[in-house]
Amino acid sequence: MQVLSNARNLARVLGSRTIIFNSNQRYLSSLIQSPCSSLQCQIHSDASSGINGSCSYPMPLHSIYPMISRTFFSTEAGTVNSNPTEAVKELYDDMLQSVNVKRTMPPNASLWSMIGNCKNREDIKLLFDVLQNLRRFRLSNLRIHSNFNCNLCQQVAKTCARVGAIDFGKKALWLHNVYGLTPSVASAHHLLSYAKAHNDAKLMVEVMRLLKRNNLPLQAGTADIVFSICYNTNDWELISKYSKRFMKAGVKLRQTTFDTWMEFAIRRGDTESLWNIEKLRSESMKQLSLTTGFACAKALLLERKPEDAAALIQSLNETLSDRRKQSITVEVEKLVNEWPSEVLKHQKEEDKKALAASLKSDIPTMVASLLNIGLARDVKLEDFTKNEILS
């Protein structure tokens, strides 16, 4: 009964919001529940090669695509004068000997070994030359018109990202190419993850453009990476642009994507966008996460409703697991000591003084309300009251 009571309390706090959507926003919010069409594929296996076949298998919207850390990638793209590695050059010569002299397809293992041994840009050049020769041989000698399967394309894109040969990686996303590659959104994720690791919004835009031109469907994992890049590069206009594109495509966003989106909005102090995003989130998932819950609490503070903010945090505390409840105090400390400075930086100069005064008054009120119900006991306000930006 206590949990039910708190759930109702949470609904009351958020339900009191009067959210005004324009017709386009209503249209987008209705689309978020429509199923996203998966990229379908048919694998045409061939006895002569285990890498034959054109495929683009359906990937679930909630598939967890691994976020690749900055250290995973080599930022060395290879200099103009660098030479291919010995192992790659040897495999390259053997495969060309096979198709041009022996007139037979080389073993699958040779191509996979070449991909695994690529270390620099010159290696990638040889790899793509081999792919073009193999594609030509399959067409002219074996009469195989289908592309290599999409697993090969993914590994090629992954290898291009690993060695920093991004221009070659982008070639793997073209639907019509001379290399026999079958592009998929999974291949694009490798390039997007490279862009995320290097905070490269320009590369992200180029990859997203290639996805559109080649009719590759957007997925939840794509949104996760794209929104993270926009957040890390502090580009609100870009995240707004791509959010509309994902909504129109019917992509069901993950909780982590909403976390990033709502955290970005409240960091800027944009309560109107925050409540619009929260409306979209609530249509696809009932439970607030720690991040989205505190984003809503901060929005209530900006609207001069500290008691409602405390009530929301209390309700959030009741719905979180015991392990996650320990994070409530940490998030309150961040709200008190870090967020005010961040949100004030994004305000117009003429609005900063009034907002600073309201936060200086309302945040202690919220903390006092939390203390009365036994929360945030370890939160100290000494540093907050001394914060020069609030003076």
Secondary structure per residue as TSV (DSSP state, phi and psi in degrees):
chain	resnum	aa	ss	phi	psi
A	1	M	-	360.0	-36.6
A	2	Q	H	-63.7	-42.7
A	3	V	H	-64.0	-42.2
A	4	L	H	-62.3	-40.6
A	5	S	H	-62.4	-42.5
A	6	N	H	-69.0	-34.6
A	7	A	H	-63.7	-40.4
A	8	R	H	-66.2	-37.1
A	9	N	H	-62.7	-41.9
A	10	L	H	-63.2	-42.1
A	11	A	H	-63.8	-35.7
A	12	R	H	-65.4	-42.5
A	13	V	H	-63.9	-48.4
A	14	L	H	-77.0	-31.2
A	15	G	H	-70.1	-19.0
A	16	S	T	-74.6	-9.0
A	17	R	-	-68.4	136.9
A	18	T	-	-105.0	105.2
A	19	I	-	-105.0	125.3
A	20	I	-	-104.7	117.5
A	21	F	-	-108.7	141.8
A	22	N	-	-81.1	173.4
A	23	S	H	-62.0	-34.8
A	24	N	H	-66.9	-39.4
A	25	Q	H	-66.8	-37.7
A	26	R	H	-64.9	-38.2
A	27	Y	H	-63.9	-43.8
A	28	L	H	-66.4	-40.8
A	29	S	H	-66.7	-30.2
A	30	S	H	-73.1	-26.7
A	31	L	H	-77.3	-21.7
A	32	I	T	-63.5	-23.2
A	33	Q	T	-89.2	-8.1
A	34	S	S	-75.2	141.9
A	35	P	-	-67.7	141.7
A	36	C	-	-87.2	130.6
A	37	S	-	-70.0	129.2
A	38	S	-	-83.8	153.9
A	39	L	-	-75.4	112.9
A	40	Q	-	-86.8	157.6
A	41	C	-	-150.8	156.8
A	42	Q	-	-129.0	126.6
A	43	I	-	-95.7	116.7
A	44	H	-	-99.5	93.7
A	45	S	-	-72.5	153.0
A	46	D	B	-136.1	136.3
A	47	A	T	-64.7	-25.1
A	48	S	T	-79.1	-18.2
A	49	S	B	-157.1	131.4
A	50	G	T	-75.3	-7.0
A	51	I	T	-103.5	7.1
A	52	N	B	-76.3	163.1
A	53	G	S	113.4	144.2
A	54	S	-	-99.8	121.8
A	55	C	-	-145.0	148.4
A	56	S	-	-150.8	87.9
A	57	Y	-	-72.3	151.4
A	58	P	-	-68.7	132.2
A	59	M	-	-110.9	126.5
A	60	P	-	-63.0	148.4
A	61	L	T	-61.7	-28.5
A	62	H	T	-101.0	15.9
A	63	S	-	-62.3	137.9
A	64	I	-	-90.1	105.7
A	65	Y	-	-88.0	127.2
A	66	P	-	-65.1	129.6
A	67	M	-	-78.6	119.3
A	68	I	-	-92.6	127.2
A	69	S	-	-72.4	163.7
A	70	R	G	-58.4	-34.7
A	71	T	G	-74.3	-13.3
A	72	F	G	-67.7	-32.3
A	73	F	S	-95.5	148.1
A	74	S	-	-92.2	124.8
A	75	T	-	-82.7	-3.2
A	76	E	-	-83.8	110.0
A	77	A	-	-85.3	-3.6
A	78	G	-	91.0	133.5
A	79	T	-	-83.0	167.0
A	80	V	T	-61.1	-34.4
A	81	N	T	-92.7	3.2
A	82	S	-	-70.0	153.9
A	83	N	-	-107.9	153.6
A	84	P	-	-65.7	151.7
A	85	T	-	-69.8	155.7
A	86	E	H	-61.6	-43.1
A	87	A	H	-62.9	-43.0
A	88	V	H	-67.2	-42.5
A	89	K	H	-62.8	-38.6
A	90	E	H	-66.1	-44.0
A	91	L	H	-64.9	-39.2
A	92	Y	H	-60.0	-48.7
A	93	D	H	-62.6	-41.2
A	94	D	H	-63.6	-41.9
A	95	M	H	-71.3	-37.8
A	96	L	H	-66.5	-37.2
A	97	Q	H	-60.4	-39.6
A	98	S	I	-65.8	-47.5
A	99	V	I	-82.4	-31.7
A	100	N	I	-90.9	-28.7
A	101	V	I	-109.4	-53.7
A	102	K	I	-78.7	-17.5
A	103	R	-	58.6	41.4
A	104	T	S	-134.5	153.8
A	105	M	-	-72.5	134.1
A	106	P	-	-70.2	161.4
A	107	P	-	-60.6	147.5
A	108	N	H	-56.4	-37.5
A	109	A	H	-59.7	-29.8
A	110	S	H	-65.8	-43.7
A	111	L	H	-67.6	-44.0
A	112	W	H	-65.0	-36.6
A	113	S	H	-65.9	-38.7
A	114	M	H	-63.6	-42.9
A	115	I	H	-61.1	-44.3
A	116	G	H	-68.3	-24.4
A	117	N	H	-94.9	-3.5
A	118	C	-	-62.7	129.3
A	119	K	-	-122.1	-20.8
A	120	N	S	-148.1	-178.3
A	121	R	H	-63.5	-37.0
A	122	E	H	-65.1	-35.2
A	123	D	H	-62.2	-42.5
A	124	I	H	-64.4	-38.1
A	125	K	H	-59.1	-45.2
A	126	L	H	-65.3	-38.2
A	127	L	H	-60.1	-46.6
A	128	F	H	-69.4	-31.3
A	129	D	H	-66.9	-40.7
A	130	V	H	-63.0	-44.1
A	131	L	H	-59.3	-41.5
A	132	Q	H	-65.5	-40.5
A	133	N	H	-66.6	-40.6
A	134	L	H	-65.5	-40.8
A	135	R	H	-61.0	-44.7
A	136	R	H	-64.3	-41.2
A	137	F	H	-65.9	-40.9
A	138	R	H	-62.0	-38.6
A	139	L	H	-72.7	-48.2
A	140	S	H	-80.9	-35.1
A	141	N	T	-103.5	-37.0
A	142	L	S	-101.4	-7.4
A	143	R	-	57.2	35.2
A	144	I	-	-98.9	115.0
A	145	H	-	-96.1	-14.2
A	146	S	S	-77.7	155.5
A	147	N	-	-78.1	170.2
A	148	F	B	-64.0	159.1
A	149	N	-	-71.9	164.8
A	150	C	H	-70.4	-20.4
A	151	N	H	-62.6	-38.4
A	152	L	H	-64.2	-43.0
A	153	C	H	-61.4	-40.5
A	154	Q	H	-62.1	-42.9
A	155	Q	H	-67.2	-35.8
A	156	V	H	-65.1	-46.2
A	157	A	H	-63.0	-40.7
A	158	K	H	-62.6	-41.2
A	159	T	H	-67.7	-40.4
A	160	C	H	-60.0	-41.9
A	161	A	H	-66.9	-38.9
A	162	R	H	-62.4	-38.7
A	163	V	H	-97.0	-2.0
A	164	G	T	84.1	14.8
A	165	A	-	-90.5	68.3
A	166	I	H	-68.9	-32.5
A	167	D	H	-62.5	-35.7
A	168	F	H	-72.2	-37.4
A	169	G	H	-59.7	-37.2
A	170	K	H	-67.0	-27.1
A	171	K	H	-65.4	-25.5
A	172	A	T	-74.6	-5.9
A	173	L	T	-99.3	-4.1
A	174	W	-	-80.5	129.4
A	175	L	S	-63.0	-41.0
A	176	H	S	-106.9	109.3
A	177	N	-	-142.0	163.3
A	178	V	T	-91.7	6.3
A	179	Y	T	-102.9	-3.0
A	180	G	-	73.9	18.9
A	181	L	-	-86.0	142.3
A	182	T	-	-106.3	103.4
A	183	P	-	-71.3	153.4
A	184	S	-	-150.7	165.1
A	185	V	H	-66.2	-26.5
A	186	A	H	-63.7	-36.3
A	187	S	H	-64.9	-40.5
A	188	A	H	-63.8	-31.9
A	189	H	H	-61.5	-32.0
A	190	H	H	-65.1	-40.8
A	191	L	H	-71.9	-38.0
A	192	L	H	-66.1	-36.4
A	193	S	H	-67.3	-34.7
A	194	Y	H	-63.0	-44.0
A	195	A	H	-62.1	-38.7
A	196	K	H	-65.3	-43.6
A	197	A	H	-63.2	-26.6
A	198	H	T	-110.9	12.1
A	199	N	T	48.8	45.8
A	200	D	-	-104.0	88.0
A	201	A	H	-68.0	-31.7
A	202	K	H	-62.8	-44.1
A	203	L	H	-64.2	-40.1
A	204	M	H	-58.3	-44.5
A	205	V	H	-61.7	-40.9
A	206	E	H	-64.4	-42.4
A	207	V	H	-66.5	-42.4
A	208	M	H	-63.2	-34.8
A	209	R	H	-66.9	-39.2
A	210	L	H	-66.0	-38.3
A	211	L	H	-60.7	-40.9
A	212	K	H	-69.1	-45.0
A	213	R	H	-64.2	-31.3
A	214	N	T	-103.7	14.8
A	215	N	T	55.9	38.5
A	216	L	-	-91.8	126.2
A	217	P	-	-71.4	141.7
A	218	L	-	-74.9	150.6
A	219	Q	-	-133.9	170.6
A	220	A	H	-60.3	-38.5
A	221	G	H	-64.7	-33.8
A	222	T	H	-62.3	-46.4
A	223	A	H	-61.8	-39.9
A	224	D	H	-56.4	-46.4
A	225	I	H	-71.4	-45.0
A	226	V	H	-61.8	-45.6
A	227	F	H	-64.7	-36.2
A	228	S	H	-64.5	-41.3
A	229	I	H	-64.2	-44.1
A	230	C	H	-61.4	-41.0
A	231	Y	H	-65.3	-47.3
A	232	N	H	-66.9	-28.8
A	233	T	T	-96.9	4.1
A	234	N	T	57.1	45.6
A	235	D	-	-113.4	89.5
A	236	W	H	-68.8	-38.7
A	237	E	H	-61.3	-37.7
A	238	L	H	-70.3	-41.1
A	239	I	H	-68.5	-32.3
A	240	S	H	-67.8	-40.3
A	241	K	H	-62.7	-48.4
A	242	Y	H	-76.6	-26.2
A	243	S	H	-62.4	-39.5
A	244	K	H	-64.4	-38.5
A	245	R	H	-66.4	-41.1
A	246	F	H	-67.8	-38.6
A	247	M	H	-63.8	-44.5
A	248	K	H	-65.0	-29.9
A	249	A	T	-78.8	-5.8
A	250	G	T	76.7	21.4
A	251	V	-	-74.9	129.0
A	252	K	-	-87.0	107.0
A	253	L	-	-69.5	148.4
A	254	R	-	-79.3	165.0
A	255	Q	H	-60.3	-40.0
A	256	T	H	-63.4	-32.3
A	257	T	H	-69.4	-42.8
A	258	F	H	-63.9	-36.1
A	259	D	H	-56.1	-49.8
A	260	T	H	-63.6	-44.7
A	261	W	H	-64.7	-47.8
A	262	M	H	-72.0	-35.7
A	263	E	H	-63.7	-38.3
A	264	F	H	-64.0	-44.9
A	265	A	H	-62.4	-44.7
A	266	I	H	-77.4	-24.0
A	267	R	H	-64.0	-30.2
A	268	R	T	-88.2	-7.7
A	269	G	T	76.0	22.3
A	270	D	-	-92.3	84.7
A	271	T	H	-69.6	-33.1
A	272	E	H	-61.9	-48.1
A	273	S	H	-64.9	-38.5
A	274	L	H	-58.6	-47.1
A	275	W	H	-70.8	-31.7
A	276	N	H	-65.0	-42.6
A	277	I	H	-66.3	-40.8
A	278	E	H	-61.3	-36.4
A	279	K	H	-62.1	-44.8
A	280	L	H	-63.4	-42.4
A	281	R	H	-61.8	-43.7
A	282	S	H	-67.3	-19.8
A	283	E	H	-77.6	-20.7
A	284	S	H	-112.0	-17.2
A	285	M	-	-151.5	140.2
A	286	K	-	-85.0	-37.0
A	287	Q	S	-85.4	129.8
A	288	L	-	-75.3	140.1
A	289	S	-	-87.1	174.1
A	290	L	H	-59.6	-43.2
A	291	T	H	-69.0	-48.0
A	292	T	H	-68.7	-33.7
A	293	G	H	-63.7	-44.8
A	294	F	H	-72.0	-28.5
A	295	A	H	-62.3	-41.8
A	296	C	H	-66.9	-38.6
A	297	A	H	-62.6	-41.1
A	298	K	H	-64.9	-37.4
A	299	A	H	-63.2	-39.4
A	300	L	H	-64.9	-35.7
A	301	L	H	-63.8	-41.4
A	302	L	H	-64.8	-22.9
A	303	E	T	-95.6	13.8
A	304	R	T	63.5	43.9
A	305	K	-	-128.4	66.1
A	306	P	H	-65.1	-35.0
A	307	E	H	-66.6	-39.4
A	308	D	H	-65.6	-36.9
A	309	A	H	-62.4	-42.3
A	310	A	H	-65.4	-40.1
A	311	A	H	-63.8	-38.6
A	312	L	H	-65.4	-42.7
A	313	I	H	-64.5	-37.6
A	314	Q	H	-62.3	-46.3
A	315	S	H	-64.2	-38.8
A	316	L	H	-62.6	-40.1
A	317	N	H	-60.6	-36.5
A	318	E	H	-73.1	-27.0
A	319	T	H	-92.5	-14.0
A	320	L	S	-80.8	155.8
A	321	S	-	-68.7	162.5
A	322	D	H	-58.4	-37.1
A	323	R	H	-66.3	-39.3
A	324	R	H	-77.0	-23.3
A	325	K	H	-61.2	-28.4
A	326	Q	T	-64.6	-19.4
A	327	S	H	-83.7	-10.8
A	328	I	H	-58.9	-48.8
A	329	T	H	-61.5	-40.4
A	330	V	H	-61.2	-43.8
A	331	E	H	-68.9	-35.9
A	332	V	H	-64.9	-40.3
A	333	E	H	-62.3	-40.0
A	334	K	H	-65.1	-41.2
A	335	L	H	-60.6	-40.8
A	336	V	H	-75.0	-44.2
A	337	N	H	-100.6	-22.1
A	338	E	T	-114.6	-44.6
A	339	W	H	-63.0	-41.5
A	340	P	H	-54.9	-45.1
A	341	S	H	-63.2	-39.9
A	342	E	H	-66.0	-46.2
A	343	V	H	-70.3	-33.0
A	344	L	H	-68.4	-30.3
A	345	K	H	-63.3	-25.3
A	346	H	T	-95.3	3.5
A	347	Q	S	-93.9	156.7
A	348	K	-	-65.9	149.6
A	349	E	H	-57.2	-38.5
A	350	E	H	-73.7	-14.2
A	351	D	H	-100.0	-12.0
A	352	K	H	-64.6	-42.5
A	353	K	H	-63.0	-44.8
A	354	A	H	-66.2	-41.3
A	355	L	H	-66.8	-41.3
A	356	A	H	-60.1	-41.4
A	357	A	H	-64.9	-41.5
A	358	S	H	-67.8	-40.1
A	359	L	H	-67.2	-38.3
A	360	K	H	-63.3	-27.9
A	361	S	H	-89.7	-42.6
A	362	D	H	-82.4	-32.3
A	363	I	H	-64.5	-45.8
A	364	P	H	-60.1	-34.8
A	365	T	H	-63.4	-43.2
A	366	M	H	-63.6	-44.8
A	367	V	H	-62.6	-40.1
A	368	A	H	-62.0	-40.0
A	369	S	H	-64.2	-39.1
A	370	L	H	-66.9	-39.5
A	371	L	H	-63.9	-34.7
A	372	N	H	-65.3	-24.5
A	373	I	T	-106.4	12.0
A	374	G	T	86.9	16.2
A	375	L	-	-109.9	159.8
A	376	A	-	56.7	38.0
A	377	R	T	-67.8	-25.9
A	378	D	T	-92.6	0.8
A	379	V	-	-77.3	126.7
A	380	K	-	-105.5	138.8
A	381	L	-	-102.9	3.0
A	382	E	H	-60.2	-48.9
A	383	D	H	-66.2	-33.9
A	384	F	H	-63.5	-45.1
A	385	T	H	-69.0	-21.5
A	386	K	T	-93.2	-2.1
A	387	N	-	-62.9	116.2
A	388	E	G	-65.7	-30.3
A	389	I	G	-67.7	-20.5
A	390	L	G	-90.9	-4.9
A	391	S	-	-81.2	360.0
